[in-house]
Amino acid sequence: MESPLTMILASHRKRLLNGGSTLPYPGFAEGAALKMEARGAEVPAFSLRGQGIQALSVPNAPITVERGKPVTVSWTPPSTPGAARIHFVMDLAHHGGIAASLECDAVLDAGACVLQQR
């Protein structure tokens, strides 16, 4: 990361707090080695490693969804493919009930995904 970050779990709120520090944007360089370590308390200590990816760039245009037609979601593919996946959620309803949504994960970062009507 461009600057160290320590986060503390506010267990009574079930969310992470960073102590009010200001983080740079982007927080890491493409290809940078990233590491997260958790000391352990309610769960045993663990660590995660990852790699910085290129910032996501999407067209500034609406995504059209029509009954019975495929939907294409697109973005600018990374200069170094293979280090990232795309995860997106499309909210379909928020009218007083349980929200309906479409969620896609593990889409290879190739620049586009076509959702077929089934």
C-alpha positions in Angstrom: 0.0 0.0 0.0 1.1 3.6 -0.5 0.8 4.2 3.3 0.4 1.8 6.2 -3.2 1.3 7.5 -4.3 -0.1 10.8 -8.0 -0.9 11.3 -9.7 -1.8 14.5 -13.0 -3.8 14.7 -15.6 -1.9 16.7 -17.2 -5.2 17.9 -20.3 -3.5 19.2 -21.0 -2.1 15.8 -19.5 -5.0 13.7 -17.6 -2.6 11.4 -14.0 -1.6 10.9 -12.6 1.8 11.9 -9.4 3.3 10.6 -8.9 5.9 13.3 -9.9 8.8 11.1 -6.7 8.6 8.9 -6.9 9.9 5.3 -5.9 7.3 2.8 -4.3 8.1 -0.6 -6.0 7.3 -3.8 -5.2 5.0 -5.4 -4.2 3.1 -2.2 -1.7 0.9 -4.1 0.2 0.6 -7.4 -0.7 -1.9 -10.0 1.3 -5.0 -9.3 2.2 -4.0 -5.7 2.3 -6.8 -3.1 -0.5 -6.4 -0.6 -0.7 -8.1 2.8 -3.4 -8.0 5.5 -2.8 -9.5 9.0 -5.4 -10.1 11.7 -4.1 -10.6 15.2 -6.9 -12.9 16.3 -9.4 -12.6 19.0 -12.9 -14.0 18.3 -11.3 -16.0 15.4 -7.7 -17.2 15.2 -5.0 -15.0 13.7 -4.6 -15.1 9.9 -3.1 -13.2 7.0 -4.0 -12.6 3.4 -1.8 -11.7 0.5 -2.8 -10.2 -2.8 -1.6 -8.0 -5.7 -2.6 -4.5 -6.6 -4.6 -4.2 -9.8 -5.3 -1.4 -12.3 -8.1 1.0 -11.4 -11.4 -0.1 -12.9 -12.6 2.1 -15.8 -16.2 1.8 -17.0 -18.0 3.6 -19.8 -20.1 6.6 -18.7 -23.3 5.3 -20.2 -26.4 3.5 -18.9 -26.7 -0.2 -19.0 -30.0 -1.1 -20.8 -31.9 -4.1 -19.5 -34.9 -5.3 -21.5 -37.0 -8.4 -21.0 -35.9 -11.4 -23.1 -32.7 -9.7 -24.3 -29.1 -10.3 -23.2 -27.4 -7.6 -21.1 -23.8 -6.5 -21.8 -21.7 -5.1 -19.0 -18.3 -3.7 -20.2 -15.2 -2.1 -18.8 -11.7 -1.4 -19.9 -9.7 -4.6 -19.5 -6.4 -4.4 -17.5 -3.1 -4.0 -19.2 -1.9 -7.2 -17.4 -4.8 -9.7 -17.5 -5.2 -12.5 -15.0 -4.7 -10.7 -11.7 -8.3 -9.7 -11.2 -11.9 -10.8 -11.3 -15.0 -8.7 -11.7 -17.9 -8.9 -9.2 -21.0 -6.9 -9.9 -24.5 -6.6 -8.4 -27.5 -5.3 -10.2 -30.3 -4.1 -7.8 -33.7 -4.9 -9.4 -36.2 -3.7 -6.7 -36.4 -1.6 -3.5 -40.1 -1.1 -3.1 -40.7 -1.9 0.5 -40.0 -5.6 0.3 -36.9 -7.7 0.0 -34.6 -6.3 -2.7 -34.3 -8.4 -5.8 -30.8 -8.5 -7.3 -28.6 -10.2 -9.8 -25.1 -11.0 -8.6 -22.2 -12.2 -10.7 -18.8 -13.2 -9.5 -15.7 -14.9 -10.9 -16.1 -13.2 -14.2 -12.6 -13.2 -15.8 -11.4 -9.6 -16.2 -11.6 -9.6 -20.0 -13.5 -6.3 -20.5 -17.1 -7.5 -21.0 -19.7 -9.9 -19.7 -22.9 -10.9 -21.5 -25.8 -11.9 -19.2 -28.0 -14.3 -21.2 -31.8 -14.5 -20.7 -32.8 -17.9 -19.5 
